[in-house]
Amino acid sequence: QCQYCGDTTSHMTIDHVQPLSRGGETSWFNCVCACQRCNHRKKNYSLRESGMTLRRSPTQPRTAAFFLKGKDNHLLITDPLFQPYLGSAYQQYQQGAEDRYA
């Protein structure tokens, strides 16, 4: 769901609330889901400059939220690109998988 307009039907993107070029980081606390229209509208502006507001503040998702399927129907938690952002949740998932198949 777009965290700016609430749209659930459009192609979603990741938006940096504080743009990277303005010192923002790629972290759970600075990234939100945004539809392409809102991401394009916000551009490289701060929330104040863009006149946009967030429906919810960015937070780190619960472990259960990591079990989302990607475009090719694999679990995102197993995608190496996501592992740096999952921190201990990935390690807990990996340990659980090892315990299940031991």
Backbone hydrogen bonds in HBPLUS format (Angstrom, degrees):
<---DONOR---> <-ACCEPTOR-->    atom                        ^
c    i                          cat <-CA-CA->   ^        H-A-AA   ^      H-
h    n   atom  resd res      DA  || num        DHA   H-A  angle D-A-AA Bond
n    s   type  num  typ     dist DA aas  dist angle  dist       angle   num
A0002-CYS N   A0007-ASP O   2.90 MM   5  5.23 168.8  1.91 152.0 155.5     1
A0006-GLY N   A0002-CYS O   2.95 MM   4  4.69 134.9  2.15 119.5 131.8     2
A0003-GLN N   A0033-CYS O   2.85 MM  30  5.87 166.6  1.87 158.6 156.8     3
A0055-ARG N   A0003-GLN O   2.73 MM  52  5.18 156.0  1.79 147.7 153.6     4
A0013-THR N   A0034-ALA O   2.66 MM  21  5.22 158.0  1.70 151.1 158.9     5
A0034-ALA N   A0013-THR O   2.84 MM  21  5.22 163.1  1.87 144.1 147.2     6
A0015-ASP N   A0032-VAL O   2.80 MM  17  5.35 169.9  1.81 161.8 165.3     7
A0032-VAL N   A0015-ASP O   2.93 MM  17  5.35 154.9  2.00 148.0 156.2     8
A0017-VAL N   A0030-ASN O   2.75 MM  13  5.33 153.6  1.82 149.5 157.1     9
A0022-ARG N   A0019-PRO O   2.89 MM   3  5.27 155.7  1.95 111.2 119.3    10
A0024-GLY N   A0019-PRO O   2.97 MM   5  5.08 154.7  2.03 138.5 131.7    11
A0023-GLY N   A0020-LEU O   3.09 MM   3  5.28 150.6  2.18 119.3 115.7    12
A0030-ASN N   A0027-SER O   3.14 MM   3  5.39 169.9  2.15 113.3 115.8    13
A0039-ASN N   A0035-CYS O   2.96 MM   4  6.17 167.8  1.97 162.0 166.0    14
A0040-HIS N   A0036-GLN O   2.90 MM   4  5.98 159.2  1.94 148.4 153.9    15
A0041-ARG N   A0037-ARG O   2.92 MM   4  6.12 152.4  2.00 143.0 151.5    16
A0042-LYS N   A0038-CYS O   2.86 MM   4  6.05 157.2  1.91 153.2 158.1    17
A0043-LYS N   A0039-ASN O   3.06 MM   4  6.12 150.3  2.15 141.6 149.6    18
A0045-TYR N   A0042-LYS O   3.03 MM   3  5.78 161.1  2.07 142.7 148.8    19
A0050-SER N   A0046-SER O   2.95 MM   4  6.10 153.8  2.02 151.2 158.5    20
A0051-GLY N   A0047-LEU O   2.95 MM   4  6.01 129.2  2.22 143.5 156.5    21
A0051-GLY N   A0048-ARG O   3.22 MM   3  5.18 137.1  2.41  95.1 106.9    22
A0065-ALA N   A0062-ARG O   2.93 MM   3  5.45 140.8  2.09 113.8 124.6    23
A0066-PHE N   A0063-THR O   2.97 MM   3  5.56 161.5  2.00 119.0 124.9    24
A0067-PHE N   A0064-ALA O   3.32 MM   3  5.92 167.9  2.33 115.6 119.1    25
A0076-LEU N   A0068-LEU O   2.89 MM   8  5.84 169.6  1.90 176.3 176.2    26
A0070-GLY N   A0074-HIS O   2.85 MM   4  5.56 163.0  1.87 161.0 164.8    27
A0073-ASN N   A0070-GLY O   2.96 MM   3  5.14 153.9  2.03 118.8 118.8    28
A0078-THR N   A0075-LEU O   3.06 MM   3  5.66 150.5  2.15 113.4 121.3    29
A0079-ASP N   A0076-LEU O   2.94 MM   3  5.11 156.1  1.99 108.3 116.3    30
A0082-PHE N   A0079-ASP O   2.94 MM   3  5.65 150.8  2.02 124.2 131.4    31
A0085-TYR N   A0082-PHE O   2.95 MM   3  5.58 140.3  2.11 120.4 131.3    32
A0086-LEU N   A0083-GLN O   3.17 MM   3  5.13 147.8  2.28 101.4 110.8    33
A0089-ALA N   A0086-LEU O   3.03 MM   3  5.49 133.7  2.26 150.2 143.0    34
A0090-TYR N   A0087-GLY O   3.19 MM   3  5.82 134.2  2.42 113.0 121.8    35
A0092-GLN N   A0088-SER O   2.85 MM   4  6.11 156.0  1.91 153.0 159.4    36
A0093-TYR N   A0089-ALA O   2.93 MM   4  6.13 156.2  1.99 144.4 151.0    37
A0094-GLN N   A0090-TYR O   2.80 MM   4  6.01 165.2  1.82 155.1 159.1    38
A0095-GLN N   A0091-GLN O   2.91 MM   4  6.08 160.2  1.95 146.9 152.1    39
A0096-GLY N   A0092-GLN O   2.94 MM   4  6.09 156.8  1.99 145.1 151.7    40
A0097-ALA N   A0093-TYR O   2.92 MM   4  6.20 153.5  1.99 150.8 157.9    41
A0098-GLU N   A0094-GLN O   2.99 MM   4  6.26 157.3  2.04 147.9 154.0    42
A0099-ASP N   A0095-GLN O   2.93 MM   4  6.18 153.2  2.00 147.9 155.2    43
A0100-ARG N   A0096-GLY O   2.95 MM   4  6.18 150.3  2.04 145.3 153.2    44
A0101-TYR N   A0097-ALA O   3.15 MM   4  6.34 147.8  2.26 147.2 154.4    45
